[in-house]
Amino acid sequence: MSPKRIKRNQSATSQEPIVDEDIISNLPRNVIDYILGKMPIREAVRTSVLSKKWRFYYLTIPQLVFDYQFVKELYYFAIKRCAPIFSLFEFKYQFNEIVTKSLMLNPDRIEKFRVLIPNFNRARVPDVNKWILYLSQKNIKKITLEYPKVIVRHELPPYFFSCLDLTYVKLNNVDFSLPPEFKGFRNLDRLSLSRVRLANNCFERFLSSCPVLKMLVLHKCSGIRHFIISGSNLLRIKAAYMFQSISLENASNLAEVYVTLESLEIGLEGNPIFDLVKFVGSLRNVKRLVLDGKFLQTSPNSLKILELFGVNFIDFDQISVVVCLLRSAPNLQDLHIQASTIKINQEHVSSFLKLLDCRPLSKLQLVKLTNISGCDPEFEFIRFLLFSSPSLVTMSIVEHPELEAEEAQNIGRKLLEFKPPSAVSVDFSRDSET
């Protein structure tokens, strides 16, 4: 890439000389740094050959990103450069050297640091702690450390928690323990933890030390038994794994909640330990609630959008709770249910749905049902929605992808037999994107 030069051609009668202007090089330095920060690191380094002026620009990039593309290109470079027996060693050596030197040679403030760390064995662990120590002295704002697969787990060093200007943290496959002197991340507003092992009883203390946190993502993190959230600024939570209890009652501004329970912990008497009632009671102002089939309970009056995944229409407990959930959400407008139905013991659920009175779901306007396989309880649930929703505009029904053509035709015929209200548009299709 070379700086773009534009010649301003003058008329033949003009006495002014032709000006050869370097537009990019004359941009303000902070704009150049911003542009370089958006480029892959390899391309940014290559700009050093453009001219003497550009020779060291890449060293001051405020955003350092060593992502999957960088790792892949470096790996292929190592394969071409060395014999197969030495290529992996060369790859690991070059990866560590490039990341370390990019940090150490940067004289200015580093705002963003993102690194995807390949699999390393104990004989060649990268200098991650050295990187974090250096970043703690550079007023780092955004940091992402990702180990896609773990051979050797990495425990965050104490000086990670001295990066007090952090606004964004994303960690994957690391161990997490708070030092006694930790005072909190006062500027952190986004936190994402995936497969992170947290020391016992440190999670609640950590969250309480992040007063402006607005978005929290937890995915398969261990060490969190009781998920207790407090913080008036928290707006969005996504959580997936096993919890004995979830309480959100002190997060008064919370608007979106996504919860997936991969399995329920069972107590001595054979009942789930999870306290659903306490969780539901803490949802006061939530506008959007996304749950899986293991996690169904009544909702607050403010709920407008509801998504349920993995719902078994043959499971009486699940369907009765779904109905209860719909009836207790008077302001619900959009409903999306993804079915996960096993065709056994249909009669009990079908009878329950047939006997339901048509108490109106007065504000429900949009319904989307996916993975529909054509069992009787599914049809009874569709009938219940059609004739209990006076404001319903559109019902979209997507068949299960493994249905035979004849089974799909039978679903279409049964839907026509319902004779839905003329104001309702019922769309039956195969494509889940419709």
GIKACOR-V443128 format. One record per backbone hydrogen bond with DSSP energy under -1.0 kcal/mol. CO is the residue of the C=O (numbers start at 1). NH is the residue of the N-H. Records with the same first field share a line. If there is no record, write none. Layout:
BEGIN
CO: NH ; NH
END
This chain:
BEGIN
4: 23
6: 21
7: 9
11: 14
19: 8
21: 6
22: 26
24: 27
28: 32
29: 33
30: 34
31: 35
32: 36
33: 37
36: 39
40: 44
41: 45
42: 46
45: 48
46: 49
47: 50
56: 59
57: 60
58: 61
62: 111 ; 112
64: 114
66: 116
67: 71
68: 72
69: 73
70: 74
71: 75
72: 76
73: 77
74: 78
75: 79
76: 80
77: 81
78: 82
83: 86 ; 87
86: 90
87: 91
88: 92
89: 93
90: 94
91: 95
92: 96
93: 97
94: 98
95: 99
96: 100
97: 101
98: 102
99: 103
100: 104
101: 105
103: 106
111: 141 ; 142
112: 64
113: 144
114: 66
115: 146
121: 124
126: 128
127: 131
128: 132
129: 133
130: 134
131: 135
132: 136
134: 137
135: 138 ; 140
141: 167 ; 168
142: 113
143: 170
144: 115
145: 172
146: 117
154: 175
157: 160
158: 161
159: 162
160: 163
162: 164
163: 166
167: 189 ; 190
168: 143
169: 192
170: 145
171: 194
172: 147
174: 197
175: 156
176: 199
179: 182
189: 214 ; 215
190: 169
191: 217
192: 171
193: 219
194: 173
196: 222
197: 176
199: 202
202: 206
203: 207
204: 208
206: 209
207: 210
210: 213
214: 235 ; 236
215: 191
216: 238
217: 193
218: 240
219: 195
222: 198
225: 244 ; 245
226: 228
227: 247
231: 234
235: 255 ; 256
236: 216
237: 258
238: 218
239: 260
240: 220
244: 275
245: 227
247: 229
248: 251
250: 231
251: 254
255: 287 ; 288
256: 237
257: 290
258: 239
260: 241
265: 273
267: 270
271: 267
274: 276
275: 279
276: 280
277: 281
279: 282
280: 283
282: 284
287: 304 ; 305
288: 257
289: 307
290: 259
291: 309
292: 295
300: 303
304: 333 ; 334
305: 289
306: 336
307: 291
308: 338
309: 293
311: 340
312: 315
315: 319
316: 320
317: 321
318: 322
319: 323
320: 324
321: 325
322: 326
323: 327
324: 328
326: 329
329: 332
333: 365 ; 366
334: 306
335: 368
336: 308
337: 370
338: 311
342: 344
346: 350
347: 351
348: 352
349: 353
350: 354
351: 355
357: 359
360: 362
361: 364
365: 393 ; 394
366: 335
367: 396
368: 337
369: 398
370: 339
372: 400
375: 379
376: 380
377: 381
378: 382
379: 383
380: 384
381: 385
382: 386
383: 387
388: 361
389: 392
393: 425
394: 367
395: 427
396: 369
397: 429
398: 372
400: 403
404: 408
405: 409
406: 410
407: 411
408: 412
409: 413
410: 414
411: 415
412: 416
413: 417
421: 424
425: 395
427: 397
429: 399
431: 434
END
